[in-house]
Amino acid sequence: MNAQVRGKYWDDFEVGEVIVTPKRTVTSTDIVNFACLSGDFNEVHTNWEYCKQTQFGEPIAHGPLVYSIVGGLQYAAGINDGTLIALLQIDGWRMLKPVFHGDTIHAEMTVLDKTETSKGDKGVVQMKREFKNQKGETVQEMMVKMLYKRRPAA
């Protein structure tokens, strides 16, 4: 017996559709744990005294940490569960605003294009991803191509 699939198949995505993920608050613990996991102890992420001399005034989240959290939120939204095969490409990844501990972030993903693969059992979905904070400000953006399963024949 196959496990029930919660995710969206390639066939389910509609060009122009906007998918909004749940929200999550970034904590100081997240920032410290990511520094430990990645080995990136850059002072802009870990040193309060150093950060007092920067335009941020306090440590900020690593860009890849924000990306990772949003990856989890995309999964929590249900669209990837059992249907995502691979992340194929990221273009134009831009860090537009810092993310601080206490910021609550989510993603808004707009489906731009769908392309069927030559075998026909999967397809590529191109999306614009915008990561937003609690003020509605876009803190990161990128274009992604993701490979999804096609809906199985009944």
N, CA, C and O of each residue as an XYZ file, in Angstrom:
616
protein
N       0.845     -1.186      0.000
C       0.000      0.000      0.000
C       0.890      1.249      0.000
O       1.824      1.347      0.797
N       0.605      2.186     -0.879
C       1.390      3.423     -0.969
C       0.923      4.432      0.063
O      -0.268      4.534      0.359
N       1.881      5.177      0.608
C       1.546      6.250      1.531
C       0.794      7.335      0.770
O       1.067      7.588     -0.404
N      -0.149      7.969      1.446
C      -0.907      9.036      0.811
C       0.002     10.229      0.538
O       0.772     10.645      1.403
N      -0.093     10.765     -0.649
C       0.710     11.920     -1.050
C      -0.060     13.191     -0.722
O      -1.228     13.334     -1.082
N       0.606     14.105     -0.039
C      -0.002     15.381      0.350
C       0.403     16.494     -0.613
O      -0.295     17.501     -0.733
N       1.537     16.309     -1.301
C       2.094     17.371     -2.131
C       1.363     17.600     -3.433
O       0.460     16.856     -3.815
N       1.787     18.660     -4.102
C       1.236     18.991     -5.415
C       2.057     18.302     -6.489
O       3.287     18.351     -6.473
N       1.384     17.674     -7.401
C       2.046     17.139     -8.587
C       2.262     18.280     -9.582
O       1.640     19.337     -9.475
N       3.147     18.050    -10.545
C       3.410     19.041    -11.593
C       2.106     19.505    -12.225
O       1.919     20.688    -12.509
N       1.209     18.550    -12.437
C      -0.067     18.845    -13.102
C      -0.931     19.827    -12.302
O      -1.767     20.527    -12.873
N      -0.728     19.877    -10.992
C      -1.567     20.698    -10.113
C      -1.175     22.169    -10.088
O      -1.985     23.018     -9.716
N       0.055     22.479    -10.478
C       0.498     23.876    -10.448
C      -0.141     24.648    -11.593
O      -0.284     24.127    -12.700
N      -0.524     25.885    -11.323
C      -1.105     26.769    -12.339
C      -0.213     27.990    -12.503
O       0.151     28.629    -11.515
N       0.143     28.319    -13.742
C       0.939     29.518    -13.993
C       0.163     30.728    -13.468
O      -1.023     30.891    -13.754
N       0.845     31.565    -12.701
C       0.233     32.741    -12.084
C      -0.218     32.496    -10.658
O      -0.483     33.446     -9.921
N      -0.308     31.249    -10.262
C      -0.707     30.887     -8.897
C       0.319     31.403     -7.899
O       1.521     31.357     -8.158
N      -0.153     31.895     -6.758
C       0.717     32.325     -5.673
C       0.480     31.392     -4.488
O      -0.648     31.232     -4.021
N       1.555     30.786     -4.015
C       1.496     29.868     -2.885
C       2.135     30.573     -1.693
O       3.256     31.073     -1.790
N       1.427     30.612     -0.576
C       1.919     31.267      0.630
C       2.168     30.192      1.686
O       1.298     29.369      1.970
N       3.362     30.214      2.256
C       3.715     29.229      3.278
C       3.218     29.668      4.654
O       2.806     30.815      4.828
N       3.257     28.764      5.625
C       3.073     29.192      7.011
C       4.203     30.151      7.411
O       5.121     30.402      6.630
N       4.124     30.677      8.626
C       5.117     31.635      9.122
C       5.927     31.003     10.259
O       5.483     30.059     10.912
N       7.120     31.548     10.475
C       7.982     31.063     11.553
C       8.851     32.209     12.044
O       9.367     32.996     11.251
N       9.009     32.297     13.365
C       9.854     33.333     13.960
C      11.284     32.821     14.070
O      11.526     31.717     14.559
N      12.226     33.636     13.610
C      13.661     33.329     13.692
C      14.128     33.710     15.088
O      13.815     34.798     15.571
N      14.877     32.823     15.742
C      15.347     33.080     17.103
C      16.864     33.236     17.135
O      17.564     32.861     16.194
N      17.352     33.794     18.231
C      18.807     33.855     18.431
C      19.397     32.451     18.435
O      20.501     32.240     17.933
N      18.678     31.504     18.991
C      19.139     30.114     19.008
C      19.302     29.582     17.595
O      20.271     28.879     17.307
N      18.360     29.909     16.706
C      18.489     29.496     15.300
C      19.795     30.010     14.707
O      20.510     29.272     14.030
N      20.103     31.284     14.967
C      21.294     31.907     14.385
C      22.558     31.251     14.938
O      23.481     30.946     14.182
N      22.602     31.032     16.251
C      23.770     30.387     16.861
C      23.901     28.940     16.379
O      24.997     28.494     16.040
N      22.785     28.209     16.350
C      22.844     26.816     15.885
C      23.299     26.726     14.441
O      24.045     25.811     14.091
N      22.868     27.656     13.590
C      23.294     27.626     12.194
C      24.791     27.930     12.089
O      25.489     27.329     11.273
N      25.279     28.850     12.903
C      26.721     29.134     12.910
C      27.486     27.866     13.282
O      28.499     27.544     12.661
N      27.003     27.149     14.292
C      27.672     25.906     14.714
C      27.590     24.847     13.621
O      28.579     24.169     13.342
N      26.432     24.698     13.005
C      26.244     23.689     11.963
C      27.096     23.982     10.735
O      27.719     23.078     10.179
N      27.124     25.237     10.314
C      27.810     25.603      9.077
C      29.288     25.929      9.291
O      30.084     25.856      8.355
N      29.651     26.286     10.517
C      31.015     26.739     10.778
C      31.221     28.206     10.421
O      32.345     28.705     10.468
N      30.135     28.902     10.062
C      30.211     30.324      9.694
C      29.992     31.167     10.945
O      28.864     31.503     11.306
N      31.110     31.498     11.596
C      31.061     32.309     12.806
C      31.401     33.768     12.511
O      31.928     34.470     13.374
N      31.099     34.228     11.289
C      31.324     35.623     10.940
C      30.705     36.498     12.017
O      29.587     36.251     12.470
N      31.446     37.522     12.422
C      31.010     38.364     13.542
C      29.662     39.042     13.327
O      28.972     39.368     14.293
N      29.285     39.256     12.078
C      27.999     39.902     11.813
C      26.835     38.999     12.242
O      25.699     39.458     12.364
N      27.127     37.708     12.470
C      26.108     36.763     12.927
C      26.247     36.396     14.399
O      25.288     35.922     15.007
N      27.424     36.607     14.979
C      27.695     36.003     16.284
C      28.236     36.949     17.357
O      28.288     36.565     18.526
N      28.636     38.157     17.008
C      29.308     39.029     17.973
C      28.491     40.306     18.188
O      28.487     41.206     17.349
N      27.803     40.364     19.327
C      26.954     41.516     19.627
C      27.755     42.812     19.673
O      27.301     43.830     19.150
N      28.914     42.797     20.274
C      29.715     44.027     20.384
C      30.159     44.509     19.007
O      30.094     45.704     18.719
N      30.607     43.597     18.161
C      30.979     43.960     16.787
C      29.771     44.558     16.056
O      29.885     45.575     15.372
N      28.617     43.910     16.214
C      27.420     44.342     15.485
C      26.926     45.716     15.911
O      26.262     46.404     15.136
N      27.246     46.127     17.153
C      26.859     47.462     17.593
C      27.516     48.538     16.727
O      27.017     49.661     16.647
N      28.632     48.199     16.080
C      29.356     49.143     15.225
C      28.882     49.076     13.765
O      29.348     49.851     12.931
N      27.962     48.158     13.454
C      27.465     48.020     12.079
C      26.122     48.725     11.931
O      25.542     49.183     12.915
N      25.636     48.808     10.710
C      24.325     49.408     10.462
C      23.192     48.558     11.021
O      22.060     49.031     11.122
N      23.483     47.293     11.390
C      22.438     46.406     11.899
C      22.212     46.574     13.403
O      21.084     46.435     13.876
N      23.279     46.872     14.161
C      23.162     47.076     15.592
C      23.121     45.809     16.428
O      23.312     45.860     17.643
N      22.880     44.694     15.802
C      22.818     43.398     16.481
C      23.068     42.306     15.436
O      23.014     42.579     14.237
N      23.342     41.070     15.879
C      23.583     39.992     14.913
C      22.376     39.761     14.002
O      21.225     39.927     14.406
N      22.674     39.379     12.773
C      21.633     39.073     11.792
C      21.727     37.605     11.397
O      22.770     36.969     11.551
N      20.636     37.092     10.895
C      20.585     35.706     10.430
C      21.423     35.553      9.166
O      21.488     36.461      8.338
N      22.055     34.405      9.030
C      22.785     34.059      7.809
C      21.778     33.969      6.659
O      20.657     33.495      6.846
N      22.177     34.419      5.484
C      21.303     34.284      4.308
C      20.876     32.845      4.073
O      19.691     32.587      3.862
N      21.829     31.882      4.104
C      21.430     30.486      3.900
C      20.541     29.940      5.019
O      19.784     28.997      4.787
N      20.615     30.507      6.225
C      19.707     30.093      7.295
C      18.278     30.460      6.923
O      17.362     29.650      7.065
N      18.094     31.679      6.448
C      16.760     32.132      6.047
C      16.236     31.233      4.932
O      15.079     30.814      4.956
N      17.093     30.939      3.956
C      16.716     30.036      2.863
C      16.296     28.673      3.413
O      15.295     28.109      2.972
N      17.055     28.142      4.372
C      16.763     26.830      4.952
C      15.437     26.820      5.693
O      14.658     25.875      5.570
N      15.184     27.868      6.459
C      13.915     27.956      7.178
C      12.756     27.974      6.199
O      11.745     27.305      6.414
N      12.897     28.733      5.130
C      11.818     28.801      4.143
C      11.642     27.455      3.437
O      10.525     27.095      3.066
N      12.739     26.709      3.248
C      12.603     25.365      2.692
C      11.710     24.507      3.574
O      10.870     23.757      3.079
N      11.896     24.623      4.879
C      11.039     23.905      5.815
C       9.603     24.399      5.773
O       8.670     23.605      5.892
N       9.419     25.692      5.607
C       8.069     26.243      5.517
C       7.375     25.799      4.235
O       6.165     25.573      4.225
N       8.141     25.675      3.156
C       7.557     25.186      1.899
C       7.089     23.751      2.084
O       6.019     23.375      1.606
N       7.893     22.947      2.782
C       7.474     21.580      3.081
C       6.232     21.602      3.983
O       5.286     20.849      3.753
N       6.234     22.456      5.000
C       5.093     22.549      5.914
C       3.819     22.957      5.184
O       2.720     22.578      5.590
N       3.964     23.726      4.110
C       2.809     24.127      3.305
C       2.182     22.936      2.593
O       1.040     23.006      2.141
N       2.937     21.839      2.496
C       2.401     20.609      1.923
C       2.674     20.399      0.454
O       2.401     19.316     -0.065
N       3.198     21.385     -0.231
C       3.304     21.242     -1.688
C       4.386     20.270     -2.142
O       4.319     19.756     -3.258
N       5.384     20.008     -1.296
C       6.503     19.147     -1.705
C       6.394     17.724     -1.185
O       7.187     16.864     -1.570
N       5.440     17.465     -0.330
C       5.381     16.196      0.384
C       5.027     15.032     -0.546
O       3.869     14.852     -0.922
N       6.030     14.259     -0.902
C       5.832     13.081     -1.733
C       5.827     13.328     -3.228
O       5.650     12.393     -4.009
N       6.021     14.593     -3.645
C       5.971     14.907     -5.074
C       7.221     15.607     -5.598
O       7.521     15.516     -6.788
N       7.956     16.303     -4.728
C       9.180     16.989     -5.163
C      10.280     15.968     -5.408
O      10.513     15.083     -4.585
N      10.951     16.095     -6.538
C      12.076     15.213     -6.857
C      13.398     15.921     -6.593
O      14.298     15.346     -5.981
N      13.524     17.181     -7.055
C      14.816     17.866     -6.917
C      14.672     19.371     -7.108
O      13.807     19.849     -7.843
N      15.542     20.096     -6.426
C      15.775     21.513     -6.712
C      16.808     21.532     -7.824
O      17.909     21.010     -7.652
N      16.472     22.123     -8.961
C      17.358     22.101    -10.124
C      18.211     23.352    -10.275
O      19.348     23.276    -10.740
N      17.672     24.500     -9.887
C      18.380     25.741    -10.206
C      17.873     26.883     -9.336
O      16.686     26.975     -9.024
N      18.805     27.748     -8.954
C      18.477     29.008     -8.271
C      19.159     30.122     -9.069
O      20.354     30.047     -9.355
N      18.407     31.133     -9.419
C      18.963     32.289    -10.122
C      18.571     33.562     -9.382
O      17.489     33.652     -8.803
N      19.464     34.537     -9.412
C      19.148     35.867     -8.894
C      18.826     35.904     -7.415
O      17.976     36.681     -6.981
N      19.505     35.063     -6.632
C      19.262     35.065     -5.178
C      19.786     36.369     -4.613
O      20.984     36.642     -4.674
N      18.890     37.175     -4.063
C      19.262     38.492     -3.554
C      18.838     38.632     -2.104
O      17.722     38.275     -1.724
N      19.761     39.164     -1.298
C      19.478     39.487      0.092
C      19.113     40.973      0.126
O      19.981     41.821     -0.086
N      17.867     41.297      0.384
C      17.390     42.671      0.268
C      17.328     43.406      1.608
O      17.524     44.620      1.665
N      17.057     42.671      2.676
C      16.981     43.263      4.017
C      17.503     42.231      5.010
O      17.381     41.028      4.780
N      18.078     42.696      6.104
C      18.542     41.734      7.122
C      17.361     41.085      7.837
O      16.273     41.654      7.929
N      17.608     39.886      8.338
C      16.633     39.193      9.172
C      17.247     39.113     10.570
O      18.357     38.609     10.743
N      16.518     39.611     11.556
C      16.970     39.649     12.942
C      16.243     38.578     13.753
O      15.199     38.069     13.347
N      16.829     38.245     14.924
C      16.088     37.364     15.821
C      14.800     38.082     16.192
O      14.796     39.290     16.433
N      13.726     37.339     16.235
C      12.420     37.932     16.513
C      11.615     38.243     15.264
O      10.409     38.472     15.355
N      12.261     38.257     14.086
C      11.513     38.463     12.843
C      10.739     37.183     12.505
O      11.231     36.072     12.698
N       9.541     37.367     12.006
C       8.702     36.248     11.588
C       8.652     36.263     10.067
O       8.239     37.249      9.457
N       9.076     35.159      9.464
C       9.211     35.111      8.006
C       8.284     34.053      7.399
O       7.850     33.109      8.060
N       8.006     34.255      6.120
C       7.267     33.286      5.319
C       7.650     33.506      3.863
O       8.377     34.446      3.543
N       7.162     32.642      2.985
C       7.449     32.786      1.563
C       6.153     32.949      0.780
O       5.110     32.392      1.121
N       6.266     33.731     -0.274
C       5.217     33.829     -1.283
C       5.856     33.424     -2.592
O       6.798     34.063     -3.061
N       5.336     32.353     -3.183
C       5.941     31.768     -4.385
C       4.962     31.869     -5.541
O       3.844     31.357     -5.474
N       5.394     32.530     -6.596
C       4.556     32.700     -7.779
C       5.023     31.745     -8.863
O       6.192     31.757     -9.249
N       4.105     30.916     -9.356
C       4.421     29.971    -10.431
C       4.514     30.761    -11.735
O       3.552     31.402    -12.159
N       5.698     30.704    -12.366
C       5.937     31.459    -13.594
C       5.822     30.608    -14.853
O       5.404     31.093    -15.904
N       6.199     29.323    -14.739
C       6.233     28.480    -15.934
C       6.218     27.015    -15.521
O       6.640     26.663    -14.420
N       5.732     26.175    -16.410
C       5.751     24.721    -16.239
C       6.245     24.102    -17.538
O       5.808     24.482    -18.624
N       7.161     23.144    -17.416
C       7.693     22.468    -18.592
C       7.691     20.970    -18.340
O       8.243     20.498    -17.345
N       7.076     20.233    -19.233
C       7.060     18.778    -19.134
C       8.425     18.244    -19.558
O       9.048     18.799    -20.464
N       8.896     17.181    -18.920
C      10.159     16.561    -19.329
C       9.913     15.623    -20.507
O       8.771     15.281    -20.814
N      10.988     15.215    -21.157
C      10.865     14.364    -22.356
C      10.246     13.006    -22.048
O       9.573     12.431    -22.903
N      10.462     12.483    -20.840
C       9.875     11.185    -20.487
C       8.400     11.303    -20.114
O       7.659     10.322    -20.170
N       7.977     12.511    -19.733
C       6.571     12.735    -19.443
C       6.104     12.323    -18.056
O       4.944     12.548    -17.711
N       6.983     11.720    -17.244
C       6.558     11.294    -15.906
C       6.890     12.331    -14.835
O       6.611     12.125    -13.654
N       7.474     13.420    -15.248
C       7.803     14.507    -14.327
C       7.844     15.812    -15.111
O       7.807     15.820    -16.341
N       7.922     16.926    -14.361
C       7.958     18.222    -15.008
C       8.645     19.251    -14.136
O       8.769     19.083    -12.922
N       9.090     20.318    -14.776
C       9.804     21.399    -14.104
C       8.832     22.552    -13.853
O       8.090     22.966    -14.743
N       8.858     23.057    -12.624
C       8.064     24.227    -12.253
C       9.040     25.345    -11.932
O       9.930     25.180    -11.098
N       8.872     26.490    -12.598
C       9.693     27.662    -12.308
C       8.866     28.612    -11.454
O       7.722     28.931    -11.776
N       9.476     29.056    -10.353
C       8.790     29.961     -9.427
C       9.661     31.148     -9.082
O      10.888     31.053     -9.057
N       9.009     32.268     -8.818
C       9.675     33.391     -8.156
C       9.358     33.220     -6.689
O       8.192     33.139     -6.303
N      10.401     33.166     -5.865
C      10.223     33.038     -4.416
C      10.551     34.371     -3.770
O      11.617     34.938     -4.010
N       9.649     34.866     -2.961
C       9.895     36.070     -2.176
C       9.730     35.690     -0.709
O       8.685     35.181     -0.303
N      10.770     35.942      0.081
C      10.732     35.687      1.518
C      10.408     37.013      2.186
O      11.093     38.011      1.961
N       9.370     37.026      3.002
C       8.899     38.272      3.592
C       8.936     38.205      5.109
O       8.790     37.139      5.707
N       9.137     39.377      5.722
C       9.113     39.465      7.183
C       7.712     39.867      7.651
O       6.790     40.003      6.847
N       7.572     40.050      8.950
C       6.279     40.370      9.551
C       5.734     41.719      9.110
O       4.545     41.986      9.284
N       6.574     42.571      8.545
C       6.128     43.877      8.050
C       5.696     43.807      6.589
O       5.252     44.806      6.024
N       5.825     42.615      5.966
C       5.497     42.467      4.557
C       6.637     42.860      3.638
O       6.470     42.901      2.419
N       7.806     43.154      4.218
C       8.967     43.540      3.416
C       9.625     42.287      2.840
O       9.746     41.274      3.528
N      10.045     42.358      1.591
C      10.767     41.246      0.983
C      12.206     41.291      1.467
O      12.918     42.264      1.222
N      12.640     40.225      2.164
C      13.995     40.179      2.710
C      14.947     39.409      1.794
O      16.146     39.685      1.775
N      14.423     38.454      1.041
C      15.202     37.724      0.035
C      14.276     37.401     -1.126
O      13.061     37.286     -0.966
N      14.886     37.258     -2.310
C      14.119     36.811     -3.469
C      15.031     36.014     -4.379
O      16.253     36.160     -4.362
N      14.396     35.167     -5.176
C      15.146     34.328     -6.115
C      14.175     33.711     -7.106
O      12.960     33.709     -6.904
N      14.740     33.194     -8.168
C      13.999     32.384     -9.131
C      14.481     30.955     -8.945
O      15.685     30.724     -8.835
N      13.569     29.992     -8.907
C      13.949     28.595     -8.745
C      13.265     27.737     -9.787
O      12.175     28.049    -10.268
N      13.940     26.638    -10.126
C      13.337     25.586    -10.946
C      13.384     24.316    -10.120
O      14.426     23.922     -9.596
N      12.212     23.683    -10.019
C      12.087     22.481     -9.203
C      11.436     21.383    -10.038
O      10.540     21.635    -10.844
N      11.910     20.163     -9.823
C      11.418     19.008    -10.564
C      10.380     18.272     -9.708
O      10.672     17.868     -8.582
N       9.174     18.101    -10.246
C       8.072     17.442     -9.555
C       7.607     16.217    -10.345
O       7.767     16.138    -11.563
N       7.026     15.269     -9.612
C       6.401     14.108    -10.235
C       5.133     14.548    -10.962
O       4.470     15.500    -10.550
N       4.803     13.850    -12.042
C       3.497     14.008    -12.699
C       2.490     13.156    -11.946
O       2.854     12.194    -11.271
N       1.244     13.512    -12.066
C       0.174     12.736    -11.429
C       0.100     11.358    -12.106
O       0.031     11.264    -13.331
N       0.117     10.291    -11.288
C       0.047      8.952    -11.886
C      -1.295      8.719    -12.582
O      -2.321      9.270    -12.183
N      -1.266      7.905    -13.612
C      -2.501      7.561    -14.313
C      -3.386      6.771    -13.345
O      -2.902      5.963    -12.552
N      -4.665      7.019    -13.430
C      -5.621      6.378    -12.491
C      -5.773      4.902    -12.748
O      -6.532      4.229    -12.051
